[in-house]
Amino acid sequence: MSYLDFDREAWAALRAATPLTLSEADLVELQGLNERVSLEEVETIYLPISRLLNLQVAAIQTLHTATDMFLGSLPRPTPFVIGIAGSVAVGKSTFARILKALLSRWPAHPRVDLVTTDGFLLPNAALEQRGLMMRKGFPESYDLRRLVEFMADVKNAEGPVRAPVYSHQAYDIVPGEYQLVDRPDIVLLEGLNVLQAGDTRAVGADGIRRADATRPRMFVSDFFDFSIYLDAAEADVERWYVERFLTLRETVFRDPRSYFHRYASLGDPEAVETARGIWRTINGVNLRENISPTRDRARLVVEKGADHAASRVRLRRL
């Protein structure tokens, strides 16, 4: 694929007159653990992205209007869907929350929803039954059919659609809880593998892929109007993951209700080694085998440096 390359200065110039609509206080609320996004980063990186997406939304709306006119049907607004992909600990959640806040402040599309694919993970009981608990976050650990059906319903825009809710504290799906997505102007779908368009074979407990007729022949990415991949050197992402693990050990893991409460009592050396072990056997493998290979399917790639700030932006030519 051919991409246009921009350094920070060149990308920042594409902001044009896009206003800064977030304050320092807003950013504090939107940032995740161990991430500090400055207003300068918002102005340099996020505002040009917001402007680009605003133009894209307007263009798609015009196209839909033309199609409705051709068919002689009444206009039916269709949500503009943006996929956001990247590794664990690369900063997808913070990126998506800031982008959602900026997009919702444009007059033409004030209703913006953010959905994470965590809610479409199979429940722990199902993962254990299939021998997949150690592959949680890998493509085969998701209810792909349900996720594709959810995206189809969102695009059809015929009424409210329910997305399952995931608890990071319980490390499992929350039974009976749902996020309601009711015909917004824009939907951000954030997840590890949202750009994947792999085969339709299932992975068994023995690690062998076999044909699975129940798997969807459509992919989540088929519903995207735009897609973004957050990229960084694996060594940096691993370091961010370890730093986040240490922070969680001092906070969330101390709650007895946390699935990872057993890690709260670890000393620094043990905690670091545990986090690195999880990275080596699970998250790093998933990044190399499943996530990184989808990078070139994204319309926009944001490359982050060791300090979490974007160092380069690549925009795919149409």
Sequence and secondary structure as in RCSB ss.txt:
>XXXX:A:sequence
MSYLDFDREAWAALRAATPLTLSEADLVELQGLNERVSLEEVETIYLPISRLLNLQVAAIQTLHTATDMFLGSLP
RPTPFVIGIAGSVAVGKSTFARILKALLSRWPAHPRVDLVTTDGFLLPNAALEQRGLMMRKGFPESYDLRRLVEF
MADVKNAEGPVRAPVYSHQAYDIVPGEYQLVDRPDIVLLEGLNVLQAGDTRAVGADGIRRADATRPRMFVSDFFD
FSIYLDAAEADVERWYVERFLTLRETVFRDPRSYFHRYASLGDPEAVETARGIWRTINGVNLRENISPTRDRARL
VVEKGADHAASRVRLRRL
>XXXX:A:secstr
  EEEEEHHHHHGGGTT      HHHHHHH  TT    HHHIIIIIHHHHHHHHHHHHHHHHHHHHHHHHHT   
    EEEEEEE TTSSHHHHHHHHHHHHTTSTT   EEEEEGGGGB  HHHHHHTT GGGTTSGGGB HHHHHHH
HHHHHHTSS EEEEEEETTTTEEEEEEEEEE S SEEEEE TTTT    SEEE TTS EEE TTS SS GGGG S
EEEEEE  HHHHHHHHHHHHHHHHHTGGGSTTSTTGGGTT  HHHHHHHHHHHIIIIIHHHIIIIIGGGGGG SE
EEEE TTSSEEEEEEE  
